[in-house]
Amino acid sequence: MKLVLLTGAAGGVAQLIRPLLRQRYRLRLSDVVPVPDIQPGEETATADLTDLAAVRHAVAGVDGIIHLGGYSLEAAWETILSANIVGAYNLFEAARLETVKRVVFASSNHVTGFYPRSETIGVGALPRPDSRYGVSKAFGEAVASLYAWKYGAEVLAIRIGHITAKPELRRDLAVWLSPRDFCQLAAIGLERQGLRYEVVYGLSDNKRRWWDDENAPRLGYQPQDRSEDYAAEVLASDDGITGEAIADQHQGGRFCTAEAIAPIRPDS
C-alpha cells in the first residue's frame, strides 16, 4: 500500500475521510496540533506549514500527498497569508526537494464564488474569488501549476464544494461532496497515469449543481452519492435565505459578504 501524507489531519474533513483512505493507503497524518485517535496503518508527523524544514520532514519518504492543511474560513490577511499562501508554497517546495511527485491540492469553490447562482460555469471560467480565503486557493492553484510545468509535479487541484456526511443546507444541494466521492477523486489524483496538472470541481452527483465540469469524468470520476436523496429533508429545514442579498445571489454564499470574523461554517 502506498504511503500518503494527509495534511490538516486534525480537521473535521480529515476525520470523515481517514477511515475510507485507510482502506487503500497507509497514512502519515500531519497537522500543527496533535491528531486524535491514531489507528493501525497511520503514523503522525506534526508540522507547522510555515516551517519549511518541518514540512519537508513530514513529506520525506511518502508516495503522494493530500493537502488539506491551512485555514478554511475567511480570516484576517495575516492568517490567510501564513496558513494558506506561505503554507501552500512550502508544501510544494518540500515535495520538490523530497522528490515527491503526486499532490492532491484541496482547492475550493470559493475561487469562483462571485459567479451568480443563475450561471453554470466550468473549470475554464476566470477566477472570481469571494474572499481572502478564495484568493489564497487561487494562489495555491497557480503554485501547483508552476510546480507541475516547471518542476515535474503531478497535481490534481480539487475545487471542493462542501464535504459533510450528508447535505445540511439548501446550498449543499448544489455543492455537496460526499466523503466517499472525495476519496475517489483523491485516488485519481494519486494514481492516474499521465497526470500533469488538472483542475476539477469537487461535487457529488448533484441535480442542482452550478458547475459543469467535464474534466472530472474525463479523468475517470463516477460519483456514487447524490444530494437529491436528501433534498426533502434539507428543504424542510432550510429556506436558503440568509437575509444578505449578495450572499443569496452568488455561488460563494456567505463568503461573499464575510469579513475576518464571521459566523460561517468551515467550507474547504
GIQUI-V509648 format. One record per residue. N is the residue number from 1. RES is the residue in three letters. SS is DSSP state (2 for helix, 1 for strand, 0 for the rest). OMEGA is omega in whole degrees, -180 to 180 (999 if undefined). Layout:
N RES SS OMEGA
N RES SS OMEGA
This chain:
1 MET 0 178
2 LYS 0 174
3 LEU 1 -175
4 VAL 1 174
5 LEU 1 175
6 LEU 1 176
7 THR 1 -174
8 GLY 0 -169
9 ALA 0 176
10 ALA 0 -176
11 GLY 0 -177
12 GLY 2 179
13 VAL 2 -180
14 ALA 2 -180
15 GLN 2 178
16 LEU 2 -173
17 ILE 2 -177
18 ARG 2 -180
19 PRO 2 179
20 LEU 2 180
21 LEU 2 -179
22 ARG 0 177
23 GLN 0 -172
24 ARG 0 -173
25 TYR 0 160
26 ARG 1 -173
27 LEU 1 166
28 ARG 1 -172
29 LEU 1 -177
30 SER 1 174
31 ASP 0 177
32 VAL 0 177
33 VAL 0 179
34 PRO 0 179
35 VAL 0 -176
36 PRO 0 165
37 ASP 0 179
38 ILE 0 -176
39 GLN 0 173
40 PRO 0 -176
41 GLY 0 179
42 GLU 1 172
43 GLU 1 -176
44 THR 1 175
45 ALA 0 -179
46 THR 0 -179
47 ALA 0 170
48 ASP 0 -176
49 LEU 0 178
50 THR 0 -178
51 ASP 0 -175
52 LEU 2 -180
53 ALA 2 179
54 ALA 2 179
55 VAL 2 178
56 ARG 2 177
57 HIS 2 180
58 ALA 2 -176
59 VAL 2 -170
60 ALA 0 172
61 GLY 0 -180
62 VAL 0 179
63 ASP 0 -179
64 GLY 1 -175
65 ILE 1 165
66 ILE 1 -172
67 HIS 1 173
68 LEU 0 -171
69 GLY 0 180
70 GLY 0 -178
71 TYR 0 -169
72 SER 0 174
73 LEU 0 167
74 GLU 0 -176
75 ALA 0 174
76 ALA 0 -177
77 TRP 2 -178
78 GLU 2 179
79 THR 2 179
80 ILE 2 -178
81 LEU 2 -175
82 SER 2 -173
83 ALA 2 -169
84 ASN 2 -177
85 ILE 2 173
86 VAL 2 -179
87 GLY 2 179
88 ALA 2 178
89 TYR 2 -179
90 ASN 2 179
91 LEU 2 -179
92 PHE 2 178
93 GLU 2 177
94 ALA 2 178
95 ALA 2 178
96 ARG 2 -178
97 LEU 2 -179
98 GLU 0 178
99 THR 0 173
100 VAL 0 -172
101 LYS 0 -167
102 ARG 1 178
103 VAL 1 168
104 VAL 1 -176
105 PHE 1 178
106 ALA 1 173
107 SER 1 -173
108 SER 1 172
109 ASN 2 -179
110 HIS 2 168
111 VAL 2 -178
112 THR 2 -172
113 GLY 0 -179
114 PHE 0 167
115 TYR 0 -179
116 PRO 1 179
117 ARG 0 179
118 SER 0 -176
119 GLU 0 175
120 THR 0 -176
121 ILE 1 175
122 GLY 0 -177
123 VAL 0 179
124 GLY 0 179
125 ALA 0 179
126 LEU 0 177
127 PRO 0 170
128 ARG 0 -176
129 PRO 0 -178
130 ASP 0 -171
131 SER 0 171
132 ARG 2 176
133 TYR 2 178
134 GLY 2 176
135 VAL 2 -179
136 SER 2 178
137 LYS 2 173
138 ALA 2 175
139 PHE 2 -180
140 GLY 2 176
141 GLU 2 179
142 ALA 2 177
143 VAL 2 178
144 ALA 2 179
145 SER 2 178
146 LEU 2 -177
147 TYR 2 176
148 ALA 2 -172
149 TRP 2 -179
150 LYS 2 -172
151 TYR 2 174
152 GLY 0 175
153 ALA 0 178
154 GLU 1 -164
155 VAL 1 166
156 LEU 1 175
157 ALA 1 -178
158 ILE 1 175
159 ARG 1 -172
160 ILE 1 173
161 GLY 0 177
162 HIS 1 -180
163 ILE 1 172
164 THR 0 179
165 ALA 0 175
166 LYS 0 179
167 PRO 0 -178
168 GLU 0 -178
169 LEU 0 -179
170 ARG 0 179
171 ARG 0 -179
172 ASP 2 180
173 LEU 2 176
174 ALA 2 -166
175 VAL 2 -174
176 TRP 1 171
177 LEU 1 -179
178 SER 0 176
179 PRO 2 180
180 ARG 2 -180
181 ASP 2 174
182 PHE 2 -178
183 CYS 2 175
184 GLN 2 177
185 LEU 2 179
186 ALA 2 179
187 ALA 2 175
188 ILE 2 180
189 GLY 2 -177
190 LEU 2 -167
191 GLU 2 -172
192 ARG 0 180
193 GLN 0 175
194 GLY 0 -180
195 LEU 0 172
196 ARG 0 176
197 TYR 1 180
198 GLU 1 173
199 VAL 1 175
200 VAL 1 168
201 TYR 1 -180
202 GLY 1 176
203 LEU 0 177
204 SER 0 -177
205 ASP 0 -171
206 ASN 0 -180
207 LYS 0 -174
208 ARG 0 -174
209 ARG 0 175
210 TRP 0 -172
211 TRP 1 177
212 ASP 0 -171
213 ASP 0 178
214 GLU 2 -175
215 ASN 2 -175
216 ALA 2 178
217 PRO 2 177
218 ARG 2 179
219 LEU 0 177
220 GLY 0 -177
221 TYR 0 176
222 GLN 0 -175
223 PRO 0 -176
224 GLN 0 -174
225 ASP 0 -176
226 ARG 0 177
227 SER 2 -176
228 GLU 2 178
229 ASP 2 -178
230 TYR 2 -170
231 ALA 2 -177
232 ALA 2 179
233 GLU 2 -179
234 VAL 2 -176
235 LEU 2 178
236 ALA 2 -175
237 SER 2 -176
238 ASP 0 179
239 ASP 0 176
240 GLY 0 -178
241 ILE 0 180
242 THR 0 -173
243 GLY 0 178
244 GLU 0 -173
245 ALA 2 -178
246 ILE 2 179
247 ALA 2 -176
248 ASP 2 -177
249 GLN 2 -172
250 HIS 1 -173
251 GLN 0 -179
252 GLY 0 178
253 GLY 2 -174
254 ARG 2 176
255 PHE 2 180
256 CYS 2 -179
257 THR 0 -177
258 ALA 0 171
259 GLU 0 -170
260 ALA 0 -179
261 ILE 0 -176
262 ALA 0 -177
263 PRO 0 180
264 ILE 0 -177
265 ARG 0 171
266 PRO 0 -178
267 ASP 0 -175
268 SER 0 999
